[in-house]
């Protein structure tokens, strides 16, 4: 789980743990730990892949779909993409 948290968000990790037959209590504990650093992990994954802020709605949507596919929730995606725009 620790190694996967640097590549994926909490939704994807929870899904993988459920597929492996891990109990719901252990999943909830693991996800709580992942969520502590989820925003930072999402920013780092975004930075490695894109390096440039989205300039159009289509580009914003493409980057959002990428992060969503990695298992990040929409609230985290909005923070990452909108914060990148305000940082520049």
N, CA and C atoms as a LAMMPS dump frame, in Angstrom:
ITEM: TIMESTEP
0
ITEM: NUMBER OF ATOMS
264
ITEM: BOX BOUNDS ff ff ff
-5.0000000000000000e+02 5.0000000000000000e+02
-5.0000000000000000e+02 5.0000000000000000e+02
-5.0000000000000000e+02 5.0000000000000000e+02
ITEM: ATOMS id mol type element x y z
1 1 1 N 0.822 -1.178 0
2 1 2 C 0 0 0
3 1 3 C 0.87 1.247 0
4 2 1 N 1.939 1.253 0.756
5 2 2 C 2.795 2.428 0.837
6 2 3 C 3.404 2.748 -0.527
7 3 1 N 3.873 1.747 -1.205
8 3 2 C 4.482 1.963 -2.523
9 3 3 C 3.451 2.447 -3.531
10 4 1 N 2.243 1.953 -3.469
11 4 2 C 1.191 2.342 -4.412
12 4 3 C 0.701 3.76 -4.155
13 5 1 N 0.829 4.24 -2.929
14 5 2 C 0.293 5.574 -2.607
15 5 3 C 1.065 6.686 -3.304
16 6 1 N 2.27 6.402 -3.799
17 6 2 C 3.033 7.412 -4.521
18 6 3 C 2.637 7.485 -5.989
19 7 1 N 1.816 6.54 -6.436
20 7 2 C 1.394 6.508 -7.829
21 7 3 C -0.104 6.663 -7.999
22 8 1 N -0.875 6.348 -6.958
23 8 2 C -2.319 6.293 -7.095
24 8 3 C -3.025 6.991 -5.933
25 9 1 N -4.283 7.34 -6.158
26 9 2 C -5.106 7.966 -5.135
27 9 3 C -5.827 6.94 -4.283
28 10 1 N -6.561 7.446 -3.323
29 10 2 C -7.21 6.574 -2.345
30 10 3 C -8.278 5.677 -2.967
31 11 1 N -9.003 6.154 -3.968
32 11 2 C -10.061 5.343 -4.572
33 11 3 C -9.483 4.108 -5.261
34 12 1 N -8.409 4.285 -5.985
35 12 2 C -7.798 3.158 -6.689
36 12 3 C -7.18 2.166 -5.704
37 13 1 N -6.546 2.662 -4.667
38 13 2 C -5.943 1.777 -3.673
39 13 3 C -7.02 0.975 -2.949
40 14 1 N -8.116 1.644 -2.586
41 14 2 C -9.212 0.95 -1.911
42 14 3 C -9.789 -0.139 -2.815
43 15 1 N -9.949 0.167 -4.084
44 15 2 C -10.47 -0.814 -5.036
45 15 3 C -9.542 -2.034 -5.134
46 16 1 N -8.251 -1.783 -5.238
47 16 2 C -7.301 -2.893 -5.328
48 16 3 C -7.298 -3.746 -4.066
49 17 1 N -7.408 -3.106 -2.91
50 17 2 C -7.434 -3.866 -1.658
51 17 3 C -8.699 -4.717 -1.566
52 18 1 N -9.849 -4.165 -2.014
53 18 2 C -11.089 -4.941 -2.013
54 18 3 C -10.959 -6.157 -2.933
55 19 1 N -10.332 -5.963 -4.096
56 19 2 C -10.138 -7.087 -5.028
57 19 3 C -9.289 -8.199 -4.414
58 20 1 N -8.351 -7.82 -3.561
59 20 2 C -7.474 -8.815 -2.925
60 20 3 C -8.13 -9.491 -1.722
61 21 1 N -9.334 -9.038 -1.34
62 21 2 C -10.053 -9.657 -0.244
63 21 3 C -9.685 -9.133 1.131
64 22 1 N -9.126 -7.94 1.2
65 22 2 C -8.754 -7.333 2.477
66 22 3 C -10.034 -6.859 3.18
67 23 1 N -10.08 -7.003 4.493
68 23 2 C -11.28 -6.629 5.239
69 23 3 C -11.504 -5.118 5.183
70 24 1 N -12.772 -4.731 5.304
71 24 2 C -13.155 -3.319 5.196
72 24 3 C -12.5 -2.472 6.292
73 25 1 N -12.335 -3.017 7.477
74 25 2 C -11.686 -2.265 8.562
75 25 3 C -10.238 -1.917 8.214
76 26 1 N -9.519 -2.877 7.667
77 26 2 C -8.135 -2.62 7.269
78 26 3 C -8.066 -1.635 6.101
79 27 1 N -9.021 -1.715 5.182
80 27 2 C -9.056 -0.782 4.056
81 27 3 C -9.269 0.639 4.553
82 28 1 N -10.199 0.815 5.475
83 28 2 C -10.483 2.15 6.017
84 28 3 C -9.269 2.734 6.729
85 29 1 N -8.556 1.904 7.457
86 29 2 C -7.344 2.352 8.14
87 29 3 C -6.277 2.758 7.122
88 30 1 N -6.103 1.943 6.1
89 30 2 C -5.102 2.232 5.069
90 30 3 C -5.45 3.507 4.311
91 31 1 N -6.709 3.69 3.984
92 31 2 C -7.133 4.863 3.22
93 31 3 C -6.967 6.132 4.053
94 32 1 N -7.199 6.041 5.336
95 32 2 C -6.987 7.216 6.199
96 32 3 C -5.534 7.659 6.145
97 33 1 N -4.621 6.712 6.116
98 33 2 C -3.198 7.042 6.018
99 33 3 C -2.862 7.634 4.653
100 34 1 N -3.443 7.098 3.605
101 34 2 C -3.176 7.588 2.249
102 34 3 C -3.699 9.012 2.083
103 35 1 N -4.865 9.291 2.639
104 35 2 C -5.486 10.609 2.475
105 35 3 C -4.682 11.732 3.131
106 36 1 N -3.838 11.393 4.091
107 36 2 C -3.026 12.416 4.745
108 36 3 C -2.098 13.111 3.76
109 37 1 N -1.618 12.376 2.761
110 37 2 C -0.648 12.921 1.806
111 37 3 C -1.173 12.901 0.373
112 38 1 N -2.469 12.713 0.214
113 38 2 C -3.035 12.535 -1.117
114 38 3 C -2.871 13.772 -2.005
115 39 1 N -3.059 14.943 -1.464
116 39 2 C -2.921 16.167 -2.265
117 39 3 C -1.488 16.333 -2.745
118 40 1 N -0.531 16.119 -1.876
119 40 2 C 0.882 16.233 -2.267
120 40 3 C 1.249 15.194 -3.327
121 41 1 N 0.741 13.976 -3.163
122 41 2 C 1.016 12.931 -4.153
123 41 3 C 0.404 13.272 -5.5
124 42 1 N -0.814 13.804 -5.483
125 42 2 C -1.476 14.183 -6.737
126 42 3 C -0.708 15.297 -7.436
127 43 1 N -0.215 16.258 -6.689
128 43 2 C 0.567 17.354 -7.277
129 43 3 C 1.834 16.816 -7.924
130 44 1 N 2.487 15.894 -7.254
131 44 2 C 3.737 15.343 -7.779
132 44 3 C 3.491 14.514 -9.041
133 45 1 N 2.444 13.71 -9.035
134 45 2 C 2.104 12.911 -10.209
135 45 3 C 1.755 13.828 -11.373
136 46 1 N 0.988 14.884 -11.103
137 46 2 C 0.624 15.848 -12.143
138 46 3 C 1.879 16.511 -12.702
139 47 1 N 2.769 16.935 -11.825
140 47 2 C 3.995 17.629 -12.232
141 47 3 C 4.858 16.748 -13.139
142 48 1 N 4.959 15.465 -12.818
143 48 2 C 5.771 14.553 -13.63
144 48 3 C 5.174 14.35 -15.025
145 49 1 N 3.857 14.318 -15.104
146 49 2 C 3.192 14.018 -16.374
147 49 3 C 3.042 15.243 -17.271
148 50 1 N 2.647 16.388 -16.714
149 50 2 C 2.23 17.502 -17.551
150 50 3 C 3.183 18.691 -17.551
151 51 1 N 3.662 19.109 -16.43
152 51 2 C 4.617 20.22 -16.332
153 51 3 C 4.081 21.577 -16.788
154 52 1 N 2.896 21.645 -17.339
155 52 2 C 2.329 22.923 -17.791
156 52 3 C 0.861 22.991 -17.402
157 53 1 N 0.436 24.182 -17.008
158 53 2 C -0.955 24.348 -16.601
159 53 3 C -1.871 24.206 -17.809
160 54 1 N -3.094 23.738 -17.591
161 54 2 C -4.026 23.619 -18.716
162 54 3 C -4.432 25.014 -19.21
163 55 1 N -4.406 25.2 -20.518
164 55 2 C -4.724 26.507 -21.095
165 55 3 C -6.12 26.565 -21.689
166 56 1 N -6.774 25.428 -21.811
167 56 2 C -8.13 25.402 -22.357
168 56 3 C -8.98 24.432 -21.538
169 57 1 N -10.267 24.491 -21.794
170 57 2 C -11.158 23.57 -21.083
171 57 3 C -10.871 22.127 -21.468
172 58 1 N -10.554 21.904 -22.731
173 58 2 C -10.256 20.542 -23.179
174 58 3 C -9.001 20.001 -22.5
175 59 1 N -7.989 20.835 -22.387
176 59 2 C -6.753 20.423 -21.722
177 59 3 C -6.996 20.181 -20.229
178 60 1 N -7.8 21.045 -19.602
179 60 2 C -8.144 20.874 -18.189
180 60 3 C -8.842 19.531 -18.007
181 61 1 N -9.779 19.238 -18.903
182 61 2 C -10.527 17.981 -18.809
183 61 3 C -9.602 16.781 -19.022
184 62 1 N -8.65 16.888 -19.941
185 62 2 C -7.721 15.794 -20.201
186 62 3 C -6.858 15.52 -18.966
187 63 1 N -6.359 16.579 -18.349
188 63 2 C -5.539 16.404 -17.154
189 63 3 C -6.373 15.875 -15.992
190 64 1 N -7.618 16.332 -15.887
191 64 2 C -8.502 15.844 -14.827
192 64 3 C -8.796 14.355 -15.014
193 65 1 N -9.037 13.937 -16.251
194 65 2 C -9.29 12.507 -16.515
195 65 3 C -8.075 11.654 -16.154
196 66 1 N -6.885 12.167 -16.439
197 66 2 C -5.67 11.44 -16.076
198 66 3 C -5.619 11.215 -14.563
199 67 1 N -5.827 12.292 -13.798
200 67 2 C -5.775 12.167 -12.337
201 67 3 C -6.909 11.294 -11.817
202 68 1 N -8.073 11.39 -12.444
203 68 2 C -9.197 10.561 -12.023
204 68 3 C -8.887 9.087 -12.276
205 69 1 N -8.248 8.801 -13.386
206 69 2 C -7.861 7.424 -13.689
207 69 3 C -6.842 6.876 -12.707
208 70 1 N -6.095 7.753 -12.099
209 70 2 C -5.123 7.351 -11.078
210 70 3 C -5.777 7.169 -9.711
211 71 1 N -7.079 7.461 -9.603
212 71 2 C -7.794 7.185 -8.362
213 71 3 C -7.978 8.377 -7.443
214 72 1 N -7.786 9.585 -7.961
215 72 2 C -7.978 10.779 -7.139
216 72 3 C -9.405 11.285 -7.297
217 73 1 N -9.96 11.796 -6.208
218 73 2 C -11.302 12.337 -6.215
219 73 3 C -11.347 13.722 -6.857
220 74 1 N -12.547 14.153 -7.225
221 74 2 C -12.691 15.425 -7.923
222 74 3 C -12.244 16.61 -7.07
223 75 1 N -12.438 16.537 -5.763
224 75 2 C -11.995 17.638 -4.9
225 75 3 C -10.479 17.799 -4.946
226 76 1 N -9.744 16.704 -4.958
227 76 2 C -8.282 16.753 -5.055
228 76 3 C -7.874 17.248 -6.447
229 77 1 N -8.548 16.769 -7.482
230 77 2 C -8.234 17.175 -8.848
231 77 3 C -8.413 18.682 -9.013
232 78 1 N -9.525 19.206 -8.513
233 78 2 C -9.762 20.655 -8.61
234 78 3 C -8.675 21.432 -7.891
235 79 1 N -8.286 20.986 -6.71
236 79 2 C -7.234 21.68 -5.968
237 79 3 C -5.919 21.672 -6.729
238 80 1 N -5.57 20.538 -7.302
239 80 2 C -4.298 20.427 -8.028
240 80 3 C -4.306 21.328 -9.255
241 81 1 N -5.317 21.208 -10.1
242 81 2 C -5.331 21.961 -11.355
243 81 3 C -5.561 23.451 -11.137
244 82 1 N -6.426 23.81 -10.212
245 82 2 C -6.675 25.232 -9.964
246 82 3 C -5.516 25.875 -9.226
247 83 1 N -4.876 25.152 -8.336
248 83 2 C -3.733 25.698 -7.614
249 83 3 C -2.562 25.922 -8.556
250 84 1 N -2.398 25.052 -9.515
251 84 2 C -1.32 25.224 -10.48
252 84 3 C -1.523 26.514 -11.266
253 85 1 N -2.77 26.861 -11.555
254 85 2 C -3.052 28.094 -12.289
255 85 3 C -2.753 29.318 -11.451
256 86 1 N -3.025 29.267 -10.157
257 86 2 C -2.779 30.419 -9.287
258 86 3 C -1.316 30.541 -8.913
259 87 1 N -0.568 29.424 -8.976
260 87 2 C 0.862 29.469 -8.664
261 87 3 C 1.668 30.173 -9.753
262 88 1 N 1.196 30.089 -10.978
263 88 2 C 1.952 30.664 -12.105
264 88 3 C 1.805 32.164 -12.166
